[in-house]
Amino acid sequence: MTRSPARISHDRAVADLRARLAARPAGDPIRLAKPTSNLFRFREPPGRAGIDVSAFTGVLDVDTDARTADVGGMTTYEDLVDATLPHGLMPYVVPQLKTITLGGAVAGLGIESTSFRNGMPHESVLDMDILTPDGEVIHVTPDNEHADLYRGFPNSYGTLGYTLRLRIELEQVAPFVRLRHVRFTDAAACAAAIEEICANRTYRDEKVDFIDGVMFGRDELYLTLGGYTDTAPQLSDYTGQQIFYRSVRDRLTDHLTIRDYLWRWDTDWFWCSKALGVQNPVVRRLWPRRYLRSDVYRKIVALDRRYRIYDRFAKLRKEPPREPVIQDVEVPVSRLAEFLDFFDKEIGISPVWLCPIQLRSAWSLYPMEVDQLFVNVGFWATVELGPGEEDGTYNRLVESKVTELGGHKSLYSTSYFEEDEFWSAYDGATYRKLKEAYDPNGRLPDLYAKCVRNQ
């Protein structure tokens, strides 16, 4: 079978990477040297431990007949979407931020407004090539000898190996998306509507292909319902001066191109660009459009975290310390109103993002019930610490409540679980078997060490 130039280049890169790892001392720790990250566990650069995987970016092939794509593991969703949309196709789930990589979304999970029908990004993976910590490259499918790794790789966060190539399913798209913003005045009514819409995949006799929402307050919640359409009377543009999340309050309906819909949240990092002054009309007019994107904002935040610039100014102004509460959690839809009531009273961050999700099959390290509808609640801000309150007070409060309600917490940000609690929630027994099989020399940290101890 003739190999394409992209495949030849990829295979050469695999051979080169294996040679570089083989030249390292046995047991030498390794980490990825990636130019971008969407994690909120800030660490020092990997230095000598870092391995260059920049050769594994890019789309190797789009098969329009089979509706699949062969993709390098470090390919960003921005580049992946740019390769598939010209064929009228897109991945089953496209996470909200442009520089999330496909490999990262599979190892660290992902979610978006198609997740009520398509689950998470890893559920559309047909097969993948994984680099083990000892330098082997293994082909992983749902039913070959490495099926345990296929089921256990999601939520492993790069502690079992790294994806170098994945083959994923694609779905057909229309050129435009019609949006309807539906307001609710209490969380219970909103939760009931989510459950009904996700079950029927319609709202008022119109098909729903996408659903997410925003809570601005206990009596102001919106669901945004999207449907594919071949025509649009007019189009909105939220890549410049206009801000998408504000439009949810101001418009009953809206139309976007499919590409602009997929990246509607990236321009302002949902609403987090406000903390950097980017939503100020004067600043926004001066801010180059090419820098209105999430990865730019994250670099600014990473710089601040590294040098603690904000904390130093706050101390000079004698302001009380603040705790970053940056989390995505999933709670059963039946407990959503209870969680939002707790969150409003005890945490007080707004807006928050709402996104329904139902898995299509079971996965070892993120044990969500397959037949149950959950709602992701995303919140990304800081909370003022009161007298005697230590950093971690509010994150622990959220973690405890989510566990109480039968929910789950994503691990891309700071976590405070005790070790036995952590392994109970994320299937420690299965993880230990996978670790022994695929990283027996411990060249990568274990999941608890990486996600809680930040090692």
FENMO-V263970 format. One record per residue. RES is the residue in one letter. PHI is phi in whole degrees, -180 to 180 (* if undefined). OMEGA is omega in whole degrees, 0 to 359 (* if undefined). D_FIRST is the distance of its C-alpha to the first C-alpha in Angstrom with 2 decimals. Layout:
BEGIN
RES,PHI,OMEGA,D_FIRST / RES,PHI,OMEGA,D_FIRST
END
This chain:
BEGIN
M,*,183,0.00 / T,-70,178,3.82 / R,-93,178,6.38 / S,-76,176,9.65 / P,-55,179,12.89 / A,-64,180,14.25 / R,-70,177,11.68 / I,-61,179,12.17 / S,-63,179,15.86 / H,-63,182,15.89 / D,-63,176,14.50 / R,-65,179,17.10 / A,-65,177,19.71 / V,-63,180,19.14 / A,-61,179,19.68 / D,-64,180,22.70 / L,-64,179,24.21 / R,-63,179,24.03 / A,-65,180,25.73 / R,-65,178,28.40 / L,-70,180,29.17 / A,-64,181,29.35 / A,-78,180,31.93 / R,-83,176,34.21 / P,-61,179,36.97 / A,-59,180,36.25 / G,82,178,37.49 / D,-61,182,37.66 / P,-65,180,37.51 / I,-132,174,34.73 / R,-148,176,34.56 / L,-74,171,32.34 / A,-102,184,33.49 / K,-106,179,32.81 / P,-75,181,34.41 / T,-130,175,35.12 / S,-154,174,36.39 / N,-117,175,37.85 / L,-79,174,39.56 / F,-116,167,43.35 / R,-116,187,43.76 / F,-77,179,44.48 / R,-133,175,44.05 / E,-66,177,44.34 / P,-54,187,41.24 / P,-69,179,39.15 / G,59,183,40.12 / R,-63,182,38.90 / A,-73,186,37.19 / G,-71,176,34.90 / I,-113,182,31.21 / D,-80,180,29.55 / V,-121,183,26.56 / S,-65,179,26.64 / A,-73,185,23.09 / F,-104,173,21.90 / T,-104,176,23.22 / G,113,181,21.39 / V,-95,182,19.05 / L,-80,184,15.32 / D,-166,169,14.54 / V,-120,179,16.78 / D,-97,185,15.59 / T,-71,179,18.71 / D,-72,180,18.15 / A,-82,185,17.69 / R,56,176,20.08 / T,-136,175,18.36 / A,-135,172,17.87 / D,-100,194,15.96 / V,-138,172,18.77 / G,-65,186,20.07 / G,-63,182,22.97 / M,-98,179,25.56 / T,-72,177,24.85 / T,-78,177,28.12 / Y,-65,176,28.60 / E,-61,180,30.00 / D,-71,180,26.74 / L,-64,179,24.73 / V,-63,178,27.15 / D,-62,180,27.08 / A,-84,185,23.34 / T,-95,184,23.62 / L,-60,177,27.01 / P,-59,177,26.11 / H,-95,183,23.94 / G,72,183,26.97 / L,-132,173,25.54 / M,-151,174,26.67 / P,-60,180,26.26 / Y,-57,178,28.42 / V,-133,178,30.85 / V,-115,179,31.39 / P,-56,196,33.94 / Q,-70,190,36.85 / L,-110,191,36.36 / K,-63,187,33.91 / T,-96,167,33.14 / I,-62,179,32.40 / T,-93,179,28.91 / L,-62,178,26.45 / G,-61,179,26.47 / G,-67,179,30.24 / A,-69,179,30.68 / V,-78,180,28.80 / A,-77,184,30.69 / G,-117,178,33.92 / L,73,180,33.85 / G,-164,185,34.36 / I,-159,172,36.10 / E,-163,192,36.87 / S,-74,170,38.42 / T,-95,187,35.63 / S,-71,176,36.10 / F,-68,178,38.63 / R,-118,184,35.85 / N,-117,178,32.62 / G,71,181,33.97 / M,-111,184,32.58 / P,-55,183,29.31 / H,-68,183,27.97 / E,-76,177,28.30 / S,-103,177,25.41 / V,-82,180,22.97 / L,-89,174,20.27 / D,-163,180,18.96 / M,-155,174,19.44 / D,-105,185,19.08 / I,-116,174,22.64 / L,-83,178,24.14 / T,-80,182,27.04 / P,-59,179,30.25 / D,-93,171,29.77 / G,96,175,26.50 / E,-83,174,23.99 / V,-116,184,21.01 / I,-116,179,20.66 / H,-91,189,18.42 / V,-120,177,20.97 / T,-134,180,21.00 / P,-66,186,24.09 / D,-136,175,23.86 / N,-97,185,22.31 / E,-67,178,24.50 / H,-110,180,24.95 / A,-62,177,26.16 / D,-64,178,29.50 / L,-73,176,28.11 / Y,-57,181,26.33 / R,-77,185,29.80 / G,-99,183,31.71 / F,-71,178,29.84 / P,-61,183,31.43 / N,76,176,34.81 / S,-90,173,34.15 / Y,51,175,34.41 / G,71,178,32.31 / T,-99,177,34.34 / L,-116,182,31.57 / G,148,184,28.76 / Y,-130,178,26.80 / T,-80,177,23.76 / L,-98,180,21.14 / R,-154,177,18.64 / L,-138,170,19.23 / R,-113,187,17.73 / I,-127,174,20.73 / E,-79,176,22.08 / L,-125,175,23.62 / E,-119,180,26.57 / Q,-75,181,27.68 / V,-124,171,30.64 / A,-102,183,33.45 / P,-67,188,34.59 / F,-133,175,37.77 / V,-127,175,39.42 / R,-94,182,43.03 / L,-110,169,44.98 / R,-126,178,48.16 / H,-103,186,50.20 / V,-111,184,52.40 / R,-92,174,55.27 / F,-130,183,56.72 / T,-105,171,59.97 / D,-155,187,59.32 / A,-68,181,56.43 / A,-64,178,57.05 / A,-66,178,56.67 / C,-64,180,53.49 / A,-63,179,52.02 / A,-64,178,53.01 / A,-66,177,51.35 / I,-57,183,48.10 / E,-62,181,48.08 / E,-69,181,48.82 / I,-64,181,46.35 / C,-68,179,43.47 / A,-72,185,44.36 / N,-95,184,44.64 / R,58,176,42.24 / T,-144,171,44.96 / Y,-145,182,48.13 / R,52,174,50.90 / D,69,174,48.70 / E,-113,181,45.99 / K,-64,177,42.47 / V,-115,177,41.66 / D,-99,182,38.09 / F,-138,174,39.19 / I,-149,167,42.20 / D,-151,184,43.73 / G,-162,180,47.27 / V,-137,170,49.82 / M,-107,176,53.12 / F,-92,180,55.69 / G,-171,185,58.52 / R,-62,181,59.74 / D,-113,181,60.83 / E,-144,179,58.09 / L,-126,180,54.57 / Y,-131,166,51.98 / L,-106,175,48.88 / T,-104,184,46.43 / L,-107,182,44.68 / G,-112,176,41.76 / G,-137,176,40.32 / Y,-62,176,37.55 / T,-150,180,39.07 / D,-87,181,38.02 / T,-134,177,41.27 / A,-146,181,43.55 / P,-66,174,47.16 / Q,-162,185,46.99 / L,-121,173,44.88 / S,-93,180,45.97 / D,-132,180,44.75 / Y,-111,178,44.99 / T,-103,182,43.27 / G,-132,186,46.55 / Q,-80,181,50.18 / Q,-80,185,49.82 / I,-121,191,49.10 / F,-62,189,47.19 / Y,-64,176,49.02 / R,-71,181,52.33 / S,-67,180,51.25 / V,-59,180,50.96 / R,-81,192,54.76 / D,-97,186,55.46 / R,-124,172,53.31 / L,-85,178,53.06 / T,-135,182,49.88 / D,-161,176,47.36 / H,-137,177,44.15 / L,-135,168,41.25 / T,-66,181,37.90 / I,-60,180,35.13 / R,-66,180,34.21 / D,-66,176,37.88 / Y,-64,182,38.29 / L,-59,183,35.53 / W,-108,183,37.22 / R,-61,181,40.81 / W,-89,188,41.72 / D,-71,185,40.13 / T,-55,181,42.61 / D,-117,177,45.51 / W,54,195,43.79 / F,63,177,45.20 / W,-127,188,48.86 / C,-71,177,48.83 / S,-63,180,49.04 / K,-61,180,52.69 / A,-66,179,53.52 / L,-98,178,52.40 / G,83,189,54.56 / V,-75,178,51.68 / Q,-90,173,53.11 / N,-65,185,56.40 / P,-55,180,56.60 / V,-69,179,57.77 / V,-61,184,55.11 / R,-64,178,52.40 / R,-65,182,53.39 / L,-89,183,53.17 / W,-75,181,49.94 / P,-58,184,46.98 / R,-58,183,44.70 / R,-67,178,41.57 / Y,-101,174,43.19 / L,-85,183,43.90 / R,-160,190,41.14 / S,-64,184,40.97 / D,-67,176,39.43 / V,-66,181,42.33 / Y,-64,181,44.86 / R,-65,177,43.38 / K,-63,177,43.61 / I,-65,179,47.26 / V,-65,179,47.86 / A,-61,177,46.17 / L,-63,179,48.46 / D,-64,180,51.44 / R,-63,183,50.54 / R,-69,184,50.16 / Y,-105,177,53.48 / R,50,184,55.25 / I,-66,182,56.59 / Y,-63,182,57.52 / D,-61,181,59.15 / R,-68,178,61.31 / F,-67,179,62.55 / A,-63,178,63.18 / K,-66,177,65.23 / L,-63,179,67.27 / R,-85,179,67.96 / K,60,176,68.89 / E,-84,178,66.45 / P,-67,179,65.53 / P,-67,180,62.16 / R,-127,179,59.24 / E,-104,173,56.43 / P,-66,176,52.89 / V,-119,186,51.86 / I,-121,186,48.17 / Q,-149,164,46.53 / D,-123,179,44.42 / V,-128,174,45.56 / E,-117,176,44.80 / V,-124,176,47.74 / P,-57,182,48.01 / V,-58,180,48.96 / S,-69,180,52.13 / R,-111,184,53.22 / L,-61,182,52.16 / A,-60,179,55.67 / E,-63,180,57.13 / F,-67,182,54.74 / L,-65,176,55.33 / D,-64,175,59.09 / F,-58,185,58.89 / F,-63,180,56.73 / D,-64,183,59.10 / K,-74,191,62.15 / E,-96,184,60.94 / I,-110,172,58.31 / G,80,177,59.11 / I,-81,171,55.99 / S,-152,358,55.07 / P,-72,169,52.96 / V,-129,182,50.48 / W,-98,177,47.13 / L,-123,181,46.48 / C,-148,180,43.06 / P,-68,179,42.60 / I,-150,172,39.78 / Q,-139,181,38.82 / L,-69,178,36.01 / R,-91,179,33.66 / S,-156,186,33.36 / A,-89,181,34.92 / W,-135,194,33.96 / S,-62,192,35.56 / L,-94,174,36.98 / Y,-135,193,38.12 / P,-77,171,39.93 / M,-86,178,40.67 / E,-68,186,41.61 / V,-69,186,38.89 / D,-93,184,41.41 / Q,-120,177,43.63 / L,-86,176,43.71 / F,-113,173,44.28 / V,-127,174,45.17 / N,-75,175,44.03 / V,-118,183,46.98 / G,-112,180,46.21 / F,-147,191,49.01 / W,-145,182,48.93 / A,-162,178,52.33 / T,-124,179,55.21 / V,-126,180,58.29 / E,-68,178,61.65 / L,-86,178,62.76 / G,-83,179,66.31 / P,-56,178,68.92 / G,84,179,67.81 / E,-86,181,64.27 / E,-98,177,61.57 / D,-58,183,58.05 / G,108,182,55.88 / T,-56,187,58.63 / Y,-82,174,56.94 / N,-64,178,53.37 / R,-64,179,54.75 / L,-62,178,56.66 / V,-65,181,53.53 / E,-58,181,51.54 / S,-64,182,54.44 / K,-68,180,54.77 / V,-62,178,51.08 / T,-63,179,51.17 / E,-59,183,54.39 / L,-87,179,52.85 / G,79,182,49.82 / G,-105,183,47.42 / H,-140,180,44.86 / K,-123,174,44.57 / S,-70,189,41.55 / L,-109,182,41.40 / Y,-75,183,40.41 / S,-123,183,44.07 / T,-60,177,47.07 / S,-128,185,47.83 / Y,-129,182,51.01 / F,-59,164,50.35 / E,-69,190,52.06 / E,-63,181,49.58 / D,-68,177,50.40 / E,-65,180,50.29 / F,-61,184,46.89 / W,-69,174,45.28 / S,-66,182,46.95 / A,-78,188,45.38 / Y,-121,171,41.83 / D,54,181,41.48 / G,-61,182,42.29 / A,-63,178,41.86 / T,-66,181,38.18 / Y,-61,181,37.62 / R,-63,177,39.26 / K,-65,179,37.01 / L,-66,181,33.89 / K,-63,179,35.45 / E,-66,182,36.23 / A,-76,191,32.74 / Y,-115,174,30.74 / D,-144,185,33.37 / P,-65,181,35.79 / N,-94,175,36.98 / G,63,179,37.91 / R,-76,176,36.18 / L,-115,177,36.15 / P,-66,175,39.30 / D,-81,189,39.71 / L,-64,180,39.71 / Y,-67,180,43.51 / A,-60,183,43.95 / K,-77,190,41.53 / C,-89,179,42.56 / V,-112,180,46.28 / R,-84,177,47.33 / N,60,180,44.98 / Q,-92,*,43.97
END
